[in-house]
């Protein structure tokens, strides 16, 4: 029985010292910025994440078959999120890997429909960031979307007669 306790402690130590997330990025842009008075506004949102390959395996077969790496959700923070909640999965199609760096990476793009004149934060959080000496700590990949239609303001000032 005592051996079982040691085994549990060792397993917990490995889980606590995990460092499976290698990092990520978010980028976004309006799909049609030249179109005035959109409601809703279509936003192209791209996410890229890298993971320890031992946690989320990827090889050329995975890439060719469209297999995914990662787990979790991108969630909306802020008073203007409304019903947006956690709209995107972070399980993304694997795009590349490195055996020597023990890394799998993937990327996905999605279209989000947001209210005009909005300010929200989209975030992905976790607790196993890569570290140099031991398991990683808490982390967050976050972007803030501030989208304001300036077309009406532009037209208001551009139609002055001299």
URLIN-V324176 format. One line per field, one symbol per residue. phi: phi as a letter, one per 30 degrees, with the letter a starting at -180 (. if undefined). psi: psi as a letter, one per 20 degrees, with the letter a starting at -180 (. if undefined). Layout:
BEGIN
phi = ???
psi = ???
END
This chain:
BEGIN
phi = .dddddddddddddddcdbdcckabbbbaddbddddhdadcdcdccbbbbbdddcbdbbdddddcidcbjakbdccbkdcdhcdhcdbdcdcedcaabddchbbbabbcbccccddhbbbccbbbabbddbdcaedcdaacbbccbbbdcedddddddcdcc
psi = hhhgggggggghggghjqmipirrqpqqqqgmhioqlporpppoppqpqqrphhgnppahggghikqqqrqaqpqpqrijhcjgcnipqjoqpphrroghilpqqrqqqrppoqqqlqorppqpqakmqqqhhaqraqrpoqqpooopojghgghghikpq.
END
